Amino acid sequence: MRMRSGVRAAIVAAVAAVSMVWPGSAMSDTVVDPGVRYVALGDSRAAGPYLDAAAMIGGCARSDAGYPSVVAHALRAASFTNVSCAGARTDNVTRIPQDTKTGQVPRQIDLLAPDTTLVTLSIGGNDVGWRDLVSACFTDFPGGDAQCRNNPETGARATAALDSLAPKVRATLTKIKQKAPGARVLLVGHGGVVGDRGCWPNIPTSDADASWIKGFFTRMNGVLAGAAASTGAEFVDVASGAVGHDACAFPDQRWFEGQQSLSLAAPMHPTAAGMRHMASRVVAAW
C-alpha cells in the first residue's frame, strides 16, 4: 500500500516537528491512511530498554518511547502490535521462543496477522554479538590504542559474524513475507552509536579504532540491505542523518548512549531523541 506523495510528505514533516516532545500536537494532527495495520518485530533497538516506565514491565524491556510506538502514532495506525524484545535474535523472530528474566515469550512471528500492511524489523545485533566484538577495541585508560583495527583475529571474527548473518536475515524476512504477504516489510539498520572518534570512558577507543567500529556497522548495513533486496523487503538506513549525534556528542545532541549512559536509555542504545530519528526514517520510507 503506497500513499500519495503529498500525504507521505505531510507525515514526514509531522515526525520532524515532534523532535523534542513525544507525543505532541504535531503527531496528533497528522492525516494518514486509516488502514495501516502495523506490527513491530525485533530486538532492543526497537524495544528501547528503560526509556520509560512501560519498559520495566515484563522481560522484554519494551518501551512506549521506542521508535515503533512513535511510528504507529505518526501513521495513526488502525492496529499496532509491538512484540520487539531486548536480546532477541533472528531465531526468536521465526523459530524458537525467547527466554527472558520473567519467563518465556512466544516466537515474534506468531503475533503477525495475515492482514498486516506494515512490518518493521530490527535484528542482527545479537546474532553477531557486536558488543563483544567491539570490546576488543576498548582501552583501560584515556589516550590508549588497542589497535583492534590491525588485529587479524578481531577482523576474522567480524567477517565470520557478518557472513553468518546474511542467510539468517534472509530466512527471517522470507518467513515474514510468507506470513503477511500483503505487508511492506521495512528492515531497520544499525549504526549511530560510534562515530569517527573515541571519547574515554564513554567510547573508550582511539579515534582510529572508533572509525573501524563505524566501518563494521557500515558493512553490517550492507549485509542487511542485501538481504532486504533479495527478499522483497526494504532497508531503512538510520545511520544516515545521525552524524554528530553519536555517543561522543554533547548530551543535548546525543541520539545514542555509550558505555556510560547519561539518560534513561540503556548503555550503547538509542536515546529518546535517537528513537525519534529512527522513526522519522521509517516514516519517510513508508
Summary of the structure (lengths in Angstrom):
residues: 286
radius of gyration: 18.3
end to end distance: 9.1
largest distance: 54.4
contacts: 1030
relative contact order: 0.15
helix: 45%
strand: 12%
